[in-house]
Amino acid sequence: MAEAPGFTRRPRTGREILSRLFLRTVAAIVLATAFIYGIDYLVLRYRIWTNHSPFGTVTVHPYYAVPQKDQKTEFILGDASDQQCVNSLFPHLGDSPCWWLIRHTDQRIDM
């Protein structure tokens, strides 16, 4: 590549190289996550359209954390209930993914 007369290109510093590498890595991670989320959503829509078990239910056990005046917390157990979840990697359509909800059946509700 021909350079303009009187112009010399200075070598990049290590900081500039690392900064550029970091920005490209972050951009690649964001794009990959957005791509995977989009594919996950399309697969869910296909499962809804073909009625291939797009949703599931998990029994959750809520408990209420009520703060007391003496700086302690009282825990009150609630009734177990079934909660709808979605069979996907990410939350969609206002529902949590079933794989996450199965691992978090005890749900704390702060008052």
C-alpha angles and dihedrals in degrees: 000000000000116000126211114264113269092016119117122183114233118220117255118254123235090251092056092049093049092045092053092046091050093050092048091048092050091047091050092050092049092048093046092050092048091048093050091046090052093048090047090052093049091050090051091050090050090050090051092048093049093036094235099155100286093165136044138179131235127189109237128193112213123199128188123227107209116187115224129210092250090063093257127119126233118207119212120189117227130206117279115250138180115252124197117237136180125240099233142095097255133036112270136175092012095301130112119238113265093231090060097041093052089058093046105047093140106073122190117213114196115213 
